[in-house]
């Protein structure tokens, strides 16, 4: 077992039940239905920061502890972990329709389409 694997097993996994209340519990059908509606893992996504070879990196995990992305530079991991919230808020903005111009509204719609694999 590598040093990293030992760290995850001994330091991260024991804390998951406190950090992620759903850890280790079987999901009900609502989670499965949500996944079938969307083609991405629903948020929130969380960061597990650590040092790897003297570099600050992070894994991005979902609320059930499933790894979304591993060993990312910390700034990239922060952006990745914010993706579900950013997508949700773009949807909210489009629904309300508060944009300074049609160009901005079109850009928001394009970003949503790209995030959802529709473009």
N, C-alpha and C positions, 0 to 999 in steps of 0.2 A: 504494500500500500504506500502510495507517495505521500509526501509531506502535506500536499494540498488535500488529498483524500482523507488523511487523518484529521486535518483541521476541520473539514466539513463534517466528518462523522462525530468528532468529539466536541466541537465548539458551536457549530451551526444547528445541526439536527436536534440536539437536546433542547434548544430554545424555540424551535418552531411551534410547539403547542401554545406557548405564551404569545408569540408574535402573530401567528396565523391560527386563529381559533378553529378553523375548519381542517387543519392538518390531521391526516390520519382518519378522517371521517368519510364515509361513502357519500357521494353527492346524490341528491334526489334528481328527479327528472327535469327540474327547472334548469339546472346547469347544462344538461345535455341538450335541451331545447334551445337554450341560448347559443350554444356552440353551433347547432345546425342552422340557425338563422344567420349567424355571422361566420365569416371565414377566418377570423382571427381569435386569439385567446382573449377573452374579456378581461378588463382591468379590475381592480388596480394591480399594477405591477410594482414590485418592491426591489430594492437594491440590497445586495449582500457585498459589502466592500471588504477588500483584503489587499495584502501586499503580495506580489508575485515577482520574485527576482529583483526586489527593490523598487518596483513600480506599483503605484496605487491602481488597482483594477477593481472591477465589480462584476458580479453575475446579476442578471435580472430574472426574477422569479415571479410567478403568479401567486395569488393568495392561497393556493393549495400546495405551494412549494415546488411546482413544476418549473424547470429551467426554461426560460424564454431565450436567453443569450448568455454565453459564458465568457469570462475573462476579457471583458471589454475595457478599454481605457475609461477612466472614471467619468470624464465629460461626455463621452459617447453613451455610456450606460445611463447617465442621468436623462439624456434626451430620449433614449429608447424607453426607459421606464415611464416617461411622461406621455408616450404616444397614445395610449387609450384615452387619457383625459383630454389631450389636444383634439383627438378625433371627435369625442363627445361634444366638446365645446364648439367646434366648427359646425357640427350638426345643429346645435342650439342656435348659433348665430344665423345660420341659413333659415331656420324655422321662424325666427323673429324678424329677419330681414333688415337688420341694422348694419348697413355698410355705407361707407362714404361715396362709393361709386359702383357702377355695374361691373367695372373691371375687377374690383376687390371681391365682389360676390362671385364672379366667374372663377377667380383664382381659388377661392375657398372651395367651390364645387369641384374644381379640378383636383385639388389636394385630397378631398374626400374620395373621389373616384379612384385616384392612384392608391390611396391607403386601403381601399376595399377591393383592389384588383379589377376595377372596371374600366381602366384606361390603359 
